Amino acid sequence: MKRLNDGIKWTMAAVLLAGITAVPAFAEKTTPATGKNSAVPAVPRAIPDLLPYHKFDPPKSKLFDISKLTISGDLRVRPEFRNNLTFGAAKNNTFIVQQWARLGFNYSISPDVTFFLQGQHSKNWGVNAPDGVGGGPDANGTNGTIFARQAFMLVRNFLVPNLTIKAGRQLVVWGNHRMFGHFDWNNVGWSHDGLTANYKLSKSTTLELGWLRTAERNCRSVTGGNCILNSTASNPATDATDDGNVVFVRAPMKVAGVVLEPTYIWHDGGTGGMINAPRPANQSRHTLGGRAVKKFAAGSARIDATIEGYYQFGEIGQGANAAGGPKNLDIEAFAFHIDGGVTLPVPMQPRLSAEFNTASGDKDPNDGKFQSFDQLYPTNHIHFGYMDRMSWKNMNHLAFGLQMRPNADSHFEVTGHLFQRQEATDGVYHAGQTEFLAPNASTDSTEVGEEVDVVYTHFFTPGNHVAWQIGGGVFLPGQFIDDLRGGNASEQSWGYTQLWVNF
């Protein structure tokens, strides 16, 4: 055995020595391979080493061209108040000042290859403590204020003409933001890690595909660097394959003047906890549907109409993060939207609009079905009242609005909303899709309330690079909220002003 070990030891030493003496020869070879050089050594980082790692002094790139670099930026500051958060007799008020600043760097390596990095500083004024330490969270619970909002590479004509891929952290925005939006009203907004692709099928049709990773859960807890899978019957352990994913296929097209956006989405949640949380983790949900938009002239007036709807099916489990537990409920959910508007050919270009929204809620928690719609990553602030009291889940919503341009540099709108729960056995979900008013056995009313919003925007400088906005709303509680508050519910009011600059 000793002789065998010595043989292995000396053999390894000989191989290492040969490798060391061969390094200069390998170093002389070029990357990538050419027709005269097919024996190129492996590149340590698996790409052509055009800019090698430095040993001491950092390298100066010969590839950089300042003319290919563009810089973009955004800065917004918004004071905001809300009175009577709970609709109760005892007032619960809040006042915050939110700020974000973004700086983006876009470098075109070639006409077909682009690198983009956008950093963001997100802050609530006066909040310096980490999450849960006397000041509340920064950056939506990240315990930080500076992070990458976008960081991706974009390659056009990838392998074949007309195929574009985007890999990395990116925004995913569809149509009017009802399923995917940037959510820029929020002080952080949505961004996604993943791979998306667009293939131009024809002048009027594009095929879009994507895989987004929404959660990485390799273990339930980490102790001493070890993954602990402490499973119990009520709290099954999360295994290394229980990750959050979204996979989608879309085909936006224009047919006979109508914009059509047929869509299929599969996701397993990955970010929520309990079954009534946003995007609960223990599910396999399929979504089929899409959006249709038509705009046309009627005399001198302009008319627009939109229809959007989805049906969801699949399986879901009842436990909190019960990745190892059974998906013991069948998903049967839907959502539907229709709106229309007419812009009149008179001064200030007034547009009169109306819309209706509905989305299913869970009828019976004991019937083996789960019927609450899952809205994924929308920008709900622009849809169901600016006070953000509703999302597209267990709701019926009717709205009427007036939008106008007092002059070329301003915009004014006033909108009225009527809200109902679709199912008395399910709760009310705010714009973040979290349940904030749970069903109660003391009332079976579905009347949630009414809201009126008013917003004015003024644009400065050519190109609208600077703007100021002021807005507010009042929410009048309906019978459901009044019953929850013992017949003493009172109205909630809200308002803000914001100034932003972008370039």
VENRAWO-V286430 format. One line per field, one symbol per residue. phi: phi as a letter, one per 40 degrees, with the letter a starting at -180 (. if undefined). psi: psi as a letter, one per 20 degrees, with the letter a starting at -180 (. if undefined). burial: + if it has 9 or more other C-alpha atoms within 8 Angstrom, else -. A space follows every 50 residues. Layout:
BEGIN
phi->???
psi->???
burial->???
END
This chain:
BEGIN
phi->.cccccccccccccccccccccddcccccbbccbccacbccccdbgbdcc bccccacccbccccbdccbbbbaaabbbcababgdbgccccbbaabbbab bbbbbbbccadbbbbbbbcbbbacdgcbccdgbgagcbffgcfabbaccb aabbbcfcgbcgbbbbbhcacbbbfbgcbbacfccccbgcabcibbabbc cacbbbbbbabbbbabbcacabbfgbcbbccbccbcccccccbcbbbbbb adabbfgbcbbcabbbabggbcbcccccfdccabbbbbiiabbbbacbgc cbbbabbaaabbaibabcccfcccccccbccabaaabaaaabbccbdgfc bcbaabbaacbccacbcgbbbccbcgbcbcdcbbgccgcbbcafababab abbabdacbaababbbbbbbccbccbcbbcccgccbbccbccabcbccib bbbbbbbbbbgcgfcbabbbaaabbccccccccccggbcbcbbaaaaaba baa
psi->gghgghggghggggggghhghighghhiqqqaqrhinilpqpphjkrpmh nqqqhfpqqopiipohiipqpqqppppoqpqppmhjjrhoqoqqpqoqpq pqpqoopohrhipppppoqpoppppioiqrpjmjirqqlljikriprohq nrqpoqlogqqjppqppaprqoppckjhhprilihqigrqqqpapqqppo hahjppppqqopoiqonhrhqppkjqpomnqrhimqqpriimrpqppqpq mprpoljpppmqqpppqkdiirerhjrpmqgmroppppbaqpppprqnci qppqqpppqqpprbqqqirokmhirqnjqppnqrqqqprqqppqlrqjlp ppqqqpqqqqrpgoijjjqojpqoidmrnhhjglpiikiqrmpmqpppqp rpqrnhaijrpqqppqqppqqgpiirappahjjppioqqpiiqjqjogaq qpqpppppqqqpikipqpqprrrppoqahghghhkkjkqrqpqqrrqqpq pq.
burial->-------------------------+------+---+--+---------- ------------------+--++++++++++++++-++--+++--+++++ +++++++++--+++++++++++++--+-+++---+++++--++++--+++ ++++++++---+++++++++++-+--++++++++--++++++++++++++ +---+++++++++++-++++-+----+++-----+++++--+++++++++ ++++---++++++++++++++++++-+++++++++++++++++++----- +++++++++++++++++++++++-+-++++++++++++++++++----++ +++++++++++++-----+++++-+-+++++--+++++++++++++++++ ++++++--+++++++++++++++++++++++++++---+---++-+++++ ++++++++++----+++++++++++++++++++++---++++++++++++ ++-
END
